[in-house]
Amino acid sequence: MSRIGRKAIALPKGVSFTEQDRLVQVTGPKGSLSLALTPSIQIRREDDQLLVERTSEERVARAQHGLMRNLLNNLVTGVTKGFERRLEIVGVGFKAEVTGDRLQMSLGYSHPVIFEIPKGIEISVEKQTKLSIRGMDAQQVGQTAAKIRAFREPDAYKAKGIRYEGEVIKVKAGKTGSK
């Protein structure tokens, strides 16, 4: 049995949970999120906890047991605390600023890079080189951070570019001229 799937999901105060036609809706102080359950998974509520159970021992059901439990836990965490990813911009003259619903970045190209901020995502810029991406949906926050990072991935020789906070870049040695 899945070790992760067996863990109960605690429902904090102020969080409501409804299930209707295989669609789970979790509502909390930050908003509401929903998730469609797979046919091989069912949810049981005991007091202030949710238990995720599988209906059969088939391979597909076993594979999705822990996944569905983690996705439900992400819904509960998202409507209570939210999720955050931090990015660092490293490079001379590299900077970012938020104007309205757009993120405008100067990344060493001949033109500024403009990124439309998706609905449900909040981006704040600290000191022009540190980005903070926040939102309720863990997948959307992670995907937005990955899209922004893809505009200028860290260089292997000078380590310039956009990286996740705390990400370690292995810098390669450059060519050495010998005469």
Sequence and secondary structure as in RCSB ss.txt:
>XXXX:A:sequence
MSRIGRKAIALPKGVSFTEQDRLVQVTGPKGSLSLALTPSIQIRREDDQLLVERTSEERVARAQHGLMRNLLNNL
VTGVTKGFERRLEIVGVGFKAEVTGDRLQMSLGYSHPVIFEIPKGIEISVEKQTKLSIRGMDAQQVGQTAAKIRA
FREPDAYKAKGIRYEGEVIKVKAGKTGSK
>XXXX:A:secstr
  HHHHS EE  TT EEEEETTEEEEEETTEEEEEE  TTEEEEEETTEEEEEES   HHHHHHHHHHHHHHHHH
HHHHHT EEEEEEEESTT EEEEETTEEEEE SSSS EEEE  TTEEEEEETTTEEEEEES HHHHHHHHHHHHH
TS   TTT  EEEETT             
